[in-house]
Amino acid sequence: MGDPALDTDGRFTYRHYRTWPDDERWELIDGVAYAMSPAPGATHQTLVGRLFRWMGNFLEGKPCKVFVAPFDILLPARDEADDEVDTVVQPDVLVYCDRSKVRERFGRGAPDLAVEVLSPSTSKKDQHEKFERYRRAGVREYWVVDPRGKWLCVYRLKPDGNFDEGELRESWDGKYERIESKVLEGFGFDPAKLFAED
C-alpha cells in the first residue's frame, strides 16, 4: 500500500488508492482502507461465477450490464472529482443499467444491484459498513450470500432511502423458496441451484 503518512490524516481517497500496487486488493469506505485478503476460496468463486453467468445470460441484449470483481466502483458523497472520492468498493457481482456510469477503469455512482458473497475475513464489513454505504449511495438491490450457512438475503431500497428488512432464503430440508429480483425484472432462480455442490 502507498505511504499512509503522505498528507492523508488517516483518510484515503481514490487519488491514493490508484497509486497502490496492482497485486494488492483494497477497498475504501468513507476514507478507511480495508485489505481484501486472503484471496477468495473455491466455494466463493463458484458462487460468484454462477451468479455472474446467470445474470450475464439473462441480460444478453438488454440495456443493463453485469460486471464481476475486481472492478472498482467509486461512490461519491456529492459531485466531487474522481480523485477526491473516499469510497471505492469491489462488489463480487454488480449490475449497471445506466451505462453512462461505466468508465473503462471503474464505475462511478451506485450500481443498480450489488452482490457480496461473504467470507470469514469480510463478513462483518459486508453486512455493516458496506451495507450502510450501499444504502447511502442508493444501490437499489443488495444481495448478501453466505456460502457457509447456505443462505442469501436480498435488501431493496425503499422510497425513504433505507433498505427494507430483507428477503431471506435459507434451506428447509434442502429446499428453498425461489428468489426474484425486482431490479432485473424476470430474473430469478432456486437458491438450491446456487449452493449445489458439483
C-alpha positions in Angstrom: 0.0 0.0 0.0 1.1 3.6 -0.5 2.7 5.6 2.3 -0.3 6.4 4.7 1.8 9.3 6.1 1.5 11.3 2.9 -0.9 14.0 3.8 -4.0 11.8 4.4 -4.6 12.4 8.1 -5.7 8.8 8.1 -8.2 9.3 5.4 -7.6 7.9 1.9 -9.2 8.8 -1.4 -9.1 7.4 -4.9 -6.1 9.6 -5.5 -4.1 7.5 -3.1 -5.9 4.2 -3.9 -5.0 4.3 -7.6 -1.2 4.5 -6.8 -1.2 1.3 -4.7 0.3 -1.9 -6.2 -1.9 -3.8 -8.6 -1.1 -7.1 -6.8 -2.8 -5.8 -3.7 -6.6 -5.5 -3.4 -8.1 -2.8 -1.2 -11.4 -1.1 -0.6 -12.0 2.3 0.8 -15.1 3.0 2.8 -15.6 6.6 4.0 -11.8 7.1 3.7 -10.8 4.0 5.7 -8.7 1.4 3.9 -9.7 -2.3 4.1 -7.4 -5.1 2.8 -9.1 -7.7 0.7 -7.1 -10.7 1.6 -6.7 -13.6 1.6 -7.9 -14.4 -1.9 -11.4 -15.9 -2.1 -11.6 -19.7 -1.9 -13.1 -22.2 -4.4 -16.7 -22.1 -3.0 -16.8 -18.3 -3.0 -15.5 -18.3 -6.6 -18.1 -20.9 -7.7 -21.0 -18.9 -6.3 -19.7 -15.6 -7.8 -19.2 -17.4 -11.2 -22.7 -18.8 -11.2 -24.4 -15.5 -10.4 -22.3 -13.7 -12.9 -23.1 -16.3 -15.6 -26.8 -16.4 -14.9 -27.1 -12.6 -14.8 -25.0 -12.3 -17.9 -27.1 -14.8 -19.8 -30.3 -13.1 -18.6 -29.1 -9.6 -19.6 -27.9 -10.6 -23.1 -29.3 -8.0 -25.5 -30.7 -5.9 -22.6 -29.5 -2.4 -21.6 -28.2 -3.4 -18.2 -24.7 -4.8 -17.9 -23.2 -7.2 -15.3 -19.6 -7.0 -14.0 -17.6 -9.2 -11.7 -14.8 -8.3 -9.2 -12.2 -6.9 -9.4 -13.9 -3.8 -10.9 -13.6 -0.6 -8.9 -16.8 1.2 -8.0 -16.5 4.9 -6.9 -19.3 6.0 -4.6 -19.0 9.8 -4.4 -20.7 11.6 -1.5 -21.7 14.5 -3.7 -20.2 15.7 -7.0 -16.5 15.6 -6.0 -13.8 14.9 -8.6 -12.9 11.2 -9.0 -9.6 11.7 -7.2 -11.4 13.0 -4.1 -13.9 10.2 -3.8 -13.3 8.4 -0.4 -15.3 5.2 -1.1 -14.0 2.7 -3.6 -15.5 -0.8 -3.4 -15.4 -4.0 -5.4 -18.7 -5.9 -5.1 -18.4 -9.5 -6.1 -21.0 -9.1 -8.8 -22.8 -5.9 -9.8 -25.2 -4.5 -12.4 -25.4 -1.1 -14.0 -28.4 -0.2 -16.0 -27.2 3.4 -16.6 -24.3 2.8 -18.9 -23.1 6.4 -18.5 -21.8 5.4 -15.1 -19.4 2.9 -16.6 -15.9 4.1 -17.5 -13.1 1.9 -18.8 -11.3 1.5 -15.4 -14.2 1.9 -13.0 -17.9 2.6 -12.4 -18.9 5.9 -10.8 -22.1 6.0 -8.8 -24.4 3.4 -7.3 -24.9 0.2 -9.3 -28.5 -0.9 -9.6 -27.6 -4.2 -8.0 -24.6 -5.3 -5.9 -23.8 -8.8 -4.6 -21.4 -9.7 -1.8 -20.5 -13.3 -1.2 -19.4 -13.5 2.4 -16.1 -14.8 3.6 -14.8 -15.0 7.1 -12.5 -12.0 6.6 -15.1 -9.8 5.0 -18.4 -10.9 6.6 -18.7 -8.1 9.2 -17.7 -5.4 6.7 -20.1 -6.6 4.1 -23.0 -6.7 6.5 -22.3 -3.5 8.3 -20.0 -0.9 6.7 -20.8 -1.8 3.1 -24.5 -2.3 3.8 -24.7 1.2 5.1 -22.5 2.7 2.4 -24.6 1.0 -0.4 -27.7 2.3 1.3 -26.4 5.9 1.3 -25.2 5.6 -2.3 -28.7 4.5 -3.5 -28.0 0.9 -4.5 -31.5 -0.3 -5.4 -30.9 -4.0 -4.6 -28.2 -5.5 -2.3 -27.7 -9.3 -2.2 -25.7 -10.9 0.6 -24.8 -14.5 0.1 -23.4 -16.8 2.8 -21.6 -19.9 1.4 -21.1 -21.5 4.8 -24.7 -21.0 6.1 -26.1 -21.6 2.6 -28.5 -18.6 2.7 -29.0 -15.4 0.8 -30.8 -12.2 1.7 -31.9 -9.6 -0.8 -32.3 -6.0 0.5 -34.3 -3.5 -1.6 -34.1 0.3 -1.3 -37.4 1.9 -0.2 -38.6 5.3 -1.3 -37.4 6.8 2.0 -33.8 5.9 1.2 -33.5 2.9 3.6 -33.2 -0.7 2.8 -36.2 -2.9 3.7 -35.8 -5.7 6.3 -34.5 -8.1 3.6 -35.9 -11.1 1.9 -34.1 -14.2 3.4 -33.8 -17.5 1.6 -32.5 -20.4 3.7 -32.8 -24.2 3.3 -35.7 -26.1 4.8 -34.7 -29.8 4.4 -32.6 -28.9 1.4 -35.4 -26.9 -0.3 -35.6 -23.2 -0.9 -38.2 -20.7 -1.9 -37.3 -19.2 -5.3 -35.8 -15.7 -5.2 -36.7 -13.0 -7.7 -35.0 -9.7 -8.5 -37.2 -6.6 -8.7 -34.4 -4.6 -10.3 -33.8 -7.2 -13.0 -37.4 -7.9 -13.7 -37.9 -11.5 -14.7 -34.6 -12.7 -13.3 -34.8 -15.3 -10.5 -33.6 -18.8 -9.5 -33.9 -21.6 -7.0 -31.1 -20.9 -4.4 -30.6 -24.7 -4.1 -29.0 -24.5 -7.6 -26.7 -21.7 -6.4 -25.5 -23.7 -3.4 -25.4 -27.1 -5.2 -22.1 -29.0 -4.9 -20.9 -30.2 -8.3 
